[in-house]
């Protein structure tokens, strides 16, 4: 649908699991997360839907987290609507399957962004990628282990949890570096 060039707008509320089936692991489940059918922590990184859509070149793409930056989220929606072609917004959506206090979901979204796990960006065809997050300031471990879905592996298989954490840190770092390389550099006079 996005590749067709049709003026379609898509919003993905990314919970990183199949939420409608009670929290089954999916291609969007993060590396090391516990979910149904991934009781020992998922061994592979999540599929990067945003990068896949950006590869078409003509699709407006944004990754947002309202709890991290509500103004960024509103800007992304306005830009997506104004874009003459297809647009995709991937929104961080906390979920009961994450094992967090749902009343603090917006604060948790901010942790995801500050750790580099969920960077905020916008890809405008013809203009490039705008990386709207600052470099990570929160250790990834602090974000991940605030959730039961990651903490369970730490409690049941501590050695495996450390390996998965190292792999997740590497993946977050690599994605951040890729975004930095792709990002439009602001020109100052």
N, C-alpha and C positions, 0 to 999 in steps of 0.2 A: 504494500500500500504506500509506504513512504517513498519507495523507489519510483513509483509511477509519476511523480510530479504533481499529483492532484492536490488541491488546496484543502488538505485534511489536517486537523489538529488532534494530536494524541497526547493524553496525559496518562503516565504510568505511575501508579502509587506503589512504590517498590518496598514491600515488606521483607523481601529476600527469602520468602518461603511461599509455598502454595497455601495461603491462608484459608481458603475456602474448604480445604481438606484437613484442617486441623494442624497445620504447620509441617507439611512434608518438605523435605529437601527439594530444591529445584536448581536449575542452572543459575539462578540469581542468588542462591545461598552463598554466603561468604565462606572463605577458606577457614576451616577450624570450627565452624558453628555446628552445634548439635541440633538436629531436626529429625523428624520421622524419616527413617531409611538412611540416617547418617548419625547413628547413636554415638559413635566414637569421634565425631567431628568430621565435617566434609573435607576431603583430601585434595580438592581442586579449587582453584579460584573461581569467583563468580564470573559469569558472562558479562561483558561490558556493552550493554545495549547502546549507550550514548556514543561510544567510539564506532560501533557498527553503523549507526545512523549517520554520523559525521562523514563516514567514508564515501557516502553517495555524493557529497559536495554541494548539493542543492537543498538539503534539509536543515531547517533551523533546529538546533538542539540546545537544551539547557538542562543542567542538573541543579536542583534546588533542594533546600531544606528550610521550611518556614521558621522553624525554631532557631535556626542558625542566623538567618537574615531575612526578615519578612519583606524588606524593601527590595532585595534582590529577587525574591519570589514574584512579587508584583511586577517588577520590570520584565522578568522573563515571560510572564503571561502576556503582557502588553506587546512585547516584541514578537512573540509567537503568533499572536492574532494578526499583527500588522504584516507579517511575512507573506509574500504573494504565493508561496508554495507550501509544501508540507512542513509541519513542525512537530517536534517531539519534546515534551518536558518529562524528565524522570525525577520524581519527587520522593525524597526519603520519607517513609511512612513507618513510624514505630508501630509495633504489633505486640499483642499479648504473648505471642510465641517467643519474643525476645527475652521475656522474663525480667521486665523492668516494672517499676511503679509507673503505671500509665498516666497518673496525674502529673508526672514529671517528664513526660515524653518530649516536650519542646526543649527542655534543658538538655535532655539526652541527645537530641538532634544537634545541638550546639557542640556537645562533646564529640560527636561523629565528625563534624566539620573541623574542629580544632585539632583533632588527631590526624587529619589527612585522610581518614577513612572515606569521607564523603565530601570531596572538594566541590565548591560551587563554581560553575562556569557557564558560559554561553557561547555557542558557535553560530556566528552570523555568516551565511554564505556570501562570498565576495568580500567580506571584511576580515574574517579569521576568528580565532578562538580568544575569548576574553576570560582569563582566569581571575575570578572574583574573590577567591579565598587567599588569605595570607599563608605563608609556609606553616606547616604544622607546629604547634606549641605544646600539645598535650601528648604524652607518650601513648602509643597505640594500646598498650597493655591496660592503661587506665580506662580507656573507652570500652575495650572488649570485655574486660573482666567485671564491668559494671552490669553485664548482661548474663543471665543464667545460661543462655545458649552457648556461650564461650566458657563460662566459669565451670560448667559441669565436666568438661574434659580435664580442666585443671584439677578438679577434685577427684576424679576417677582414674585418670591416666596422666599424672604430672609430667612424666618424661615426654610423652607424646604431645602434651599441651605445649611444652616449651618448643618443640620442633615446629609445631603448627604456628605458634606465635612468631617464631623467627621467619617462617615462610610468609606469613601475613605481613609482617613488617617490611620484608623485601618487596612484596607485591605493592604495598601502599607507596613505598619510596619510588619504585619504578614507575608507577602510574603518575605520581606527582611530577617526577622528572620529565616524563613524556608530555604532560600538560604544560609544564614550563617551557619546553622546547617549542611546542605548538603555539604558545600564547603570543598575541600581538604585543609588541613592545611599545609602550607609550612614548611618544616623542615629546621632549620638553624643549622649549625655546631658550 
